[in-house]
């Protein structure tokens, strides 16, 4: 996908994460806190809905904050992947809890503000605490910069908070980049948290003083859900099972230098604007008008419908980052070919699938000789030609013979309220992920996946 860094949110992570990032060559912005001495609002009934809760780590900050930060730095400072230490995320969110008279000023370009609230803690506290925390970091690692994710730079600029940092991260405030760079030319700026829109990325590419961005989020996650039965937040590039979503391919077209191309589709009536979340589906009513969205970093793309050119090669639209076609549906194969200098360098195909016919199970390992801690098995519903059936929602059962246990199955359906550990789970978009934990010296394992009216799949591991 072209990803080269991750930001932890918003607390130290398990040691295995840093080991993996060391191995993969991913940079890590290592973050300590989501709140300091006062709590933020926790919207348990929906954002800005009902009465918020206030439970959180702030209750322990004064006694343990500096010690926790010191422990994090000392634990992780020998990881080459760690390149910045973050002392806070959105602790300067206007009026949650800190406030400042600047919030009453007209035209301040600060989101989520209801004006100055004098009964809230004064924002000057931010600078004092930031200096203290930055000193803890530098005392234990003087080689890496101190940063934070600022949600309210208009307010924080009136305090010593940004000045206590070596690098200032801005959350969702791209419109502040130019004026703050002009006012504070020595301030090192980047997008510490951004949405997935193209404009947020253009704010990086169009300004050489912005060195990058972090997306909220890289992965879908449980929590911060919408109305029931939603169970999580679904803006990630990867879903809950780790499968790439269409938006991951769009991001790859922006970030990666390796030639790539992807096409997805949606019914034409849904929107006149090309989608960056178009799923890989080529199953519609005959003659239906289908919007085809193409994500590529190639100079041009050409579209083939059942082997025949459809339209002339196109370059991506600068305003959307997408190439779009309106195509009357014909069953068969829809292909996009990426061209550089007029020569093919990438290809992606969608095929019309038939009815669900069988299950295909692909394990992450083919042997137990290395004693894997967990075996991940991708389970896919296919038609009688072996093509993935995107629309399938069959209920899959898992049966294990041997010394192992099923940890759970994840379909990634955002509204699935089933039990992870149940041996039955419905696929979502035709697939799911099963997690099996072998016992030490487990011996041969046979793992069978079955569903009504489908050919079962058997995985054998020795």
C-alpha positions in Angstrom: 0.0 0.0 0.0 3.0 2.3 0.2 2.7 2.7 4.0 6.0 3.5 5.7 4.9 4.5 9.2 2.3 3.9 11.8 1.1 6.0 14.7 0.1 4.1 17.9 -3.1 5.3 19.4 -3.1 6.4 22.0 -1.0 4.4 24.4 2.0 2.1 24.4 1.5 -1.1 22.5 2.5 -4.7 23.0 6.3 -5.4 22.5 5.5 -7.7 19.6 4.3 -4.7 17.5 7.6 -2.9 17.7 9.5 -6.1 17.0 7.4 -6.5 13.8 7.9 -2.9 12.8 11.7 -3.3 13.2 11.5 -6.4 11.0 9.3 -4.8 8.3 11.1 -1.4 8.3 8.0 0.5 9.4 8.6 3.7 11.3 6.6 4.2 14.6 5.3 7.3 16.2 5.1 6.0 19.7 2.3 7.7 21.8 1.9 7.8 25.5 -1.4 9.6 26.4 -4.9 10.5 25.2 -5.6 12.7 28.2 -3.5 14.4 30.9 -4.7 15.8 34.2 -8.4 16.3 33.3 -10.7 13.8 31.6 -12.2 14.2 28.2 -15.8 13.5 27.4 -16.6 9.9 26.5 -19.8 9.8 24.4 -21.4 6.5 25.4 -24.7 7.3 23.5 -23.2 8.6 20.3 -21.0 11.6 19.6 -22.3 14.7 21.2 -25.4 12.7 22.2 -26.8 12.4 25.7 -24.7 12.7 28.9 -21.0 11.9 28.5 -18.9 9.7 30.8 -15.6 10.9 32.2 -13.8 7.7 33.4 -10.3 7.5 32.1 -6.6 7.6 32.8 -6.6 11.2 33.9 -7.4 9.9 37.4 -3.9 8.5 37.5 -2.0 11.1 35.5 -0.6 13.2 38.3 0.7 10.2 40.2 1.8 8.0 37.4 2.0 10.1 34.2 5.7 10.9 34.3 6.6 7.4 35.5 4.6 5.8 32.7 6.2 8.0 30.1 9.7 7.2 31.4 8.9 3.5 31.4 7.6 3.7 27.8 10.7 5.5 26.5 13.1 3.2 28.4 11.3 0.1 27.2 11.1 1.1 23.5 14.1 3.3 22.9 16.3 0.5 21.5 13.8 -0.2 18.7 15.1 1.3 15.4 11.5 1.6 14.2 10.6 4.3 16.8 11.3 7.7 15.3 9.2 10.1 17.4 7.8 10.1 20.9 4.3 11.5 21.2 3.3 13.0 24.6 -0.4 13.4 23.8 -3.4 13.1 21.4 -5.9 15.9 21.2 -5.4 17.0 24.8 -6.0 20.5 23.5 -9.4 19.7 22.0 -11.3 23.0 22.5 -13.4 23.0 25.7 -12.7 19.3 26.3 -11.5 20.1 28.8 -9.2 23.2 28.3 -10.5 26.6 27.1 -9.0 29.9 26.2 -10.4 33.4 25.4 -9.1 33.1 21.8 -12.0 30.8 21.1 -14.3 33.9 21.2 -12.4 35.5 18.3 -14.2 35.6 15.0 -12.6 33.9 12.0 -10.2 31.7 13.9 -10.6 28.6 11.7 -10.9 26.2 14.5 -13.3 23.3 14.3 -15.5 22.0 17.2 -15.5 25.1 19.3 -18.4 26.7 21.2 -16.5 29.8 22.3 -14.5 30.4 25.5 -15.8 28.6 28.5 -14.2 30.3 31.6 -15.4 27.5 33.9 -13.2 25.0 32.1 -9.5 24.6 32.9 -7.4 27.3 31.3 -5.3 26.3 28.3 -2.2 27.8 29.8 -1.9 24.5 31.7 -1.1 22.7 28.4 2.3 24.5 28.0 3.3 23.8 31.6 2.5 20.0 31.4 4.0 19.7 27.9 7.3 21.1 29.0 7.4 18.7 31.9 6.6 15.7 29.8 9.0 16.7 27.0 11.8 16.9 29.6 11.1 13.4 30.8 11.4 12.1 27.2 14.6 14.0 26.5 16.2 12.8 29.8 15.7 9.2 28.7 16.3 9.6 24.9 17.8 12.8 23.6 18.1 11.4 20.1 14.5 11.4 18.9 12.1 14.3 18.6 9.1 14.9 20.9 5.7 15.4 19.2 2.0 15.4 19.9 -1.2 15.5 17.9 -2.8 18.9 18.2 -6.6 19.2 17.7 -6.8 22.9 18.6 -3.8 24.7 17.3 -5.6 28.0 17.3 -5.9 27.7 21.1 -2.6 26.0 21.6 -0.7 28.7 19.7 -1.7 31.0 22.6 0.2 28.8 25.0 3.7 27.3 25.3 2.4 23.9 24.2 3.7 23.8 20.6 7.0 25.4 21.6 7.6 22.5 24.0 7.6 20.1 21.0 10.3 19.4 18.5 7.7 18.5 15.9 4.1 19.6 15.8 1.4 17.3 14.6 -1.9 18.7 13.4 -5.1 16.7 13.6 -7.7 17.5 10.9 -6.5 21.1 10.6 -4.9 21.1 7.1 -6.4 24.6 6.5 -4.1 25.9 9.3 -0.9 24.7 7.6 -0.2 27.7 5.4 -0.9 30.5 7.9 0.9 28.7 10.8 3.9 28.0 8.6 4.0 31.7 7.7 3.7 32.7 11.4 6.0 30.1 12.8 8.4 29.3 10.0 10.7 27.2 12.2 7.9 24.9 13.3 8.2 21.4 11.8 4.6 20.4 10.8 2.9 17.2 9.6 -0.6 15.7 9.6 -0.7 13.6 12.8 -4.3 12.5 12.0 -6.2 13.0 8.8 -9.2 11.8 7.0 -9.0 9.7 3.8 -10.0 12.5 1.4 -7.7 13.5 -1.4 -7.6 17.1 -0.2 -5.8 16.1 3.0 -3.1 14.3 1.0 -2.8 17.3 -1.5 -2.1 19.5 1.6 1.0 17.3 2.0 2.1 17.0 -1.7 1.4 20.7 -2.4 3.4 22.0 0.5 7.0 21.0 0.9 7.1 22.1 4.5 4.6 19.3 5.5 6.5 16.0 5.7 3.6 13.5 5.8 0.3 12.4 7.2 -1.2 9.7 9.3 -4.7 8.4 8.5 -7.5 7.7 10.9 -7.4 4.8 10.7 -5.2 2.2 9.2 -7.4 -0.6 10.5 -11.0 -0.9 11.4 -11.5 -1.4 15.1 -14.1 -2.3 17.7 -15.6 0.6 19.6 -16.6 4.2 18.8 -19.6 2.6 17.0 -22.6 4.2 15.6 -26.2 3.3 16.4 -26.9 -0.4 17.3 -26.1 -2.8 15.8 -22.9 -1.2 14.7 -19.9 -2.7 16.6 -17.0 -0.6 15.5 -15.4 2.1 13.4 -14.9 1.3 9.8 -12.7 4.0 8.2 -9.7 1.7 8.0 -7.6 0.6 5.0 -7.9 -2.9 6.3 -11.0 -4.5 7.8 -11.3 -6.3 11.1 -9.9 -9.5 9.6 -7.0 -7.7 7.9 -8.4 -7.9 4.4 -7.6 -5.0 2.1 -10.6 -2.7 1.5 -11.1 -0.8 -1.8 -9.9 2.4 -0.1 -6.6 0.6 0.5 -6.1 0.3 -3.2 -6.9 4.0 -3.7 -4.4 4.9 -1.0 -1.8 2.6 -2.7 -2.4 4.6 -5.9 -1.4 7.7 -4.0 1.4 6.4 -1.9 3.1 3.5 -3.7 5.8 3.8 -6.4 5.2 0.2 -7.6 2.9 0.2 -10.7 -0.6 -0.9 -9.6 -4.2 -0.7 -10.8 -7.5 -1.7 -9.3 -11.2 -1.4 -10.4 -14.3 -1.6 -8.4 -18.0 -0.9 -9.3 -21.2 0.5 -8.0 -24.7 1.0 -9.5 -24.8 4.2 -11.5 -27.8 5.7 -9.7 -26.0 5.9 -6.3 -23.7 8.8 -7.1 -22.4 10.9 -10.0 -19.0 11.1 -8.2 -16.5 8.3 -8.6 -16.1 6.3 -5.4 -12.9 5.5 -3.5 -14.8 2.6 -1.8 -15.9 0.7 -4.9 -16.1 -3.1 -4.2 -14.6 -5.6 -6.7 -18.0 -6.8 -8.1 -19.0 -7.6 -11.6 -22.5 -9.0 -11.1 -25.5 -6.9 -12.2 -28.6 -7.1 -14.3 -28.0 -7.3 -18.0 -27.6 -3.8 -19.5 -27.6 -2.1 -16.1 -25.6 1.1 -16.0 -22.6 0.6 -13.8 -20.1 3.1 -12.6 -16.5 1.7 -12.7 -13.9 3.4 -10.5 -10.3 2.8 -11.2 -7.4 3.6 -8.8 -3.9 3.6 -10.3 -0.5 5.2 -10.2 0.1 4.5 -13.8 0.1 7.3 -16.4 -3.0 5.9 -18.1 -5.5 3.1 -17.8 -7.5 1.3 -20.5 -10.6 -0.7 -19.9 -11.4 -4.0 -21.6 -14.9 -5.6 -21.5 -14.8 -9.2 -22.5 -11.5 -8.6 -24.2 -12.6 -5.6 -26.2 -11.5 -2.0 -25.6 -14.0 0.2 -23.9 -13.3 3.9 -24.5 -9.8 5.4 -25.1 -7.1 5.1 -22.4 -7.6 7.7 -19.6 -5.5 9.5 -17.0 -6.8 9.9 -13.5 -8.9 13.0 -12.7 -6.7 15.4 -10.7 -9.7 16.5 -8.6 -10.7 13.0 -7.5 -7.6 10.8 -8.0 -9.9 8.4 -9.8 -10.5 7.3 -13.4 -14.2 6.6 -14.0 -16.3 5.0 -16.7 -20.0 4.4 -17.1 -20.4 0.8 -18.5 -23.5 -1.1 -19.5 -23.2 -4.5 -17.8 -22.3 -7.6 -19.8 -21.5 -10.8 -17.9 -17.9 -12.0 -18.3 -14.7 -10.2 -17.6 -14.0 -6.5 -17.0 -10.2 -5.7 -17.0 -8.2 -2.5 -16.3 -4.7 -2.3 -17.8 -2.2 0.2 -16.4 0.0 1.9 -19.0 3.3 3.7 -18.6 4.7 5.1 -21.8 1.9 3.3 -23.6 3.1 -0.1 -22.4 1.3 -2.4 -20.0 2.8 -2.5 -16.4 -0.2 -3.6 -14.3 -3.5 -5.4 -14.8 -6.6 -6.1 -12.6 -9.7 -8.1 -13.6 -13.2 -8.6 -12.3 -15.2 -11.6 -13.4 -18.9 -12.4 -13.1 -19.3 -15.1 -10.5 -22.0 -17.8 -10.3 -23.9 -19.2 -7.4 -22.0 -20.3 -4.3 -20.7 -23.8 -4.8 -17.7 -24.6 -2.6 -15.5 -23.4 0.2 -11.8 -22.8 -0.2 -9.6 -22.6 2.9 -6.0 -21.2 2.8 -3.9 -21.5 6.0 -1.1 -19.0 6.8 1.3 -22.0 7.3 1.5 -25.4 5.6 3.2 -27.2 8.4 3.3 -27.2 12.3 7.1 -27.9 12.4 7.8 -24.3 13.3 5.3 -24.6 16.1 3.2 -21.5 15.1 1.4 -19.8 18.0 -1.7 -19.2 15.9 -2.7 -20.4 12.4 -4.8 -17.9 10.4 -7.0 -19.5 7.8 -8.7 -17.5 5.1 -12.1 -19.0 4.2 -13.6 -18.0 0.8 -16.9 -19.0 -0.8 -16.4 -19.7 -4.6 -18.6 -20.7 -7.5 -18.2 -23.9 -9.6 -15.3 -22.3 -11.5 -13.4 -21.3 -8.4 -14.3 -17.6 -8.6 -14.9 -15.7 -5.4 -18.6 -15.0 -4.7 -18.6 -11.5 -3.2 -22.3 -11.5 -2.4 -22.2 -14.8 -0.5 -23.3 -14.8 3.2 -23.3 -18.5 3.9 -23.0 -19.7 7.5 -19.7 -21.6 7.9 -19.1 -24.2 10.5 -15.5 -25.1 11.7 -14.6 -28.5 13.1 -11.1 -29.3 14.5 -9.7 -32.8 14.9 -6.5 -32.8 16.9 -4.9 -30.9 19.7 -5.9 -27.3 18.9 -8.7 -24.9 19.7 -10.6 -22.4 17.7 -9.9 -18.9 19.0 -12.5 -17.3 16.9 -13.7 -16.4 13.4 -13.9 -12.9 12.1 -16.1 -12.0 9.1 -15.5 -8.2 9.4 -19.2 -7.5 9.1 -19.6 -4.1 10.9 -23.0 -5.1 12.4 -22.3 -8.8 13.3 -23.1 -9.2 16.9 -22.3 -12.9 17.0 -19.9 -14.6 19.4 -16.3 -14.6 18.0 -15.6 -18.0 19.6 -18.7 -19.7 18.2 -17.7 -22.5 15.7 -20.3 -21.1 13.3 -20.0 -17.7 11.6 -21.5 -16.1 8.4 -19.1 -14.9 5.8 -19.2 -11.3 4.8 -18.4 -10.3 1.2 -17.9 -14.0 0.7 -15.1 -14.6 3.2 -13.9 -14.7 6.8 -10.8 -15.4 8.8 -10.5 -18.3 11.3 -7.9 -18.3 14.0 -6.7 -21.7 15.3 -4.3 -22.2 18.2 -2.4 -25.5 18.1 -1.3 -27.1 21.4 2.5 -27.5 21.9 3.6 -30.6 20.0 0.1 -30.8 18.6 0.7 -33.5 16.0 -1.5 -33.7 12.9 -4.5 -31.3 12.7 -7.5 -31.6 10.4 -9.6 -28.5 10.2 -12.9 -28.7 8.2 -15.1 -25.9 7.1 -18.6 -26.7 5.9 -21.9 -25.1 5.0 -25.2 -26.2 3.8 -25.2 -26.9 0.0 -21.5 -26.1 -0.4 -18.5 -28.4 -0.9 -16.5 -28.4 2.3 -12.9 -27.4 2.6 -10.3 -29.5 4.6 -7.0 -28.1 5.9 -4.5 -30.7 7.1 -1.4 -29.6 9.1 1.4 -31.8 10.3 
